[in-house]
Amino acid sequence: MGKLDDFIKFLFERLDGINISANKKVKYGHRYYYLVARLEIGDTGKVTPFGGLDYSSISIVIDNRNKCIEMFSNSAEYTIESEYLVNKWSEILEKYVSDNIEEDIDSIITDFLSSTKDKYLLREFQMEKILKDDNI
């Protein structure tokens, strides 16, 4: 399991929210952590939703319900049963997610409001934040 542990550490150290991200879900009373990397391969000349650029991706799911780690990469997938790695990375990712929750929520709200046709809601939301911060 050393290679898997090393690879998860490698991705974790490069979390940037664009190409590599981490998040958490709670289902059936159990925590699931997702570590996803989506890296550009290059221009393939094919028509894709990203303008001809092709991507390779890997998803690592830390499943606390079944005490396993699932890896999905393009067409390959594998499940590793290791309670030790599940516990180790759940603790690390919980701290990361908890430390970044305010920033992540703000990003989701801003992305949603900025994607609308009328930008007045985004401006109102930003102004309320500024005024609230000034009054504190």
NORURZI-V518552 format. One record per backbone hydrogen bond with DSSP energy under -0.5 kcal/mol. CO is the residue of the C=O (numbers start at 0). NH is the residue of the N-H. If there is no record, write none. Layout:
CO|NH, CO|NH
This chain:
0|4, 1|5, 2|6, 3|7, 4|8, 5|9, 6|10, 7|11, 8|12, 10|13, 11|14, 18|37, 19|15, 19|16, 20|35, 22|33, 24|26, 24|31, 26|29, 29|26, 30|63, 31|24, 32|61, 33|22, 33|35, 34|59, 35|20, 36|57, 38|55, 41|43, 41|53, 45|47, 47|50, 49|52, 51|43, 51|44, 53|40, 53|41, 55|38, 56|73, 57|36, 58|60, 58|71, 59|34, 59|61, 60|62, 60|69, 61|32, 61|63, 62|66, 62|67, 66|81, 67|62, 68|79, 69|60, 70|77, 71|58, 72|75, 75|72, 77|70, 79|68, 79|81, 81|85, 82|86, 83|87, 84|88, 85|89, 86|90, 87|91, 88|92, 89|93, 90|94, 91|95, 92|96, 93|97, 94|98, 95|99, 96|100, 97|100, 99|103, 100|104, 101|105, 102|106, 103|107, 104|108, 105|109, 106|110, 107|111, 108|112, 109|113, 110|114, 111|114, 112|115, 116|118, 117|120, 118|122, 119|123, 120|124, 121|125, 122|126, 123|127, 124|128, 125|129, 126|130, 127|131, 128|132, 129|133, 130|134, 131|135, 132|135
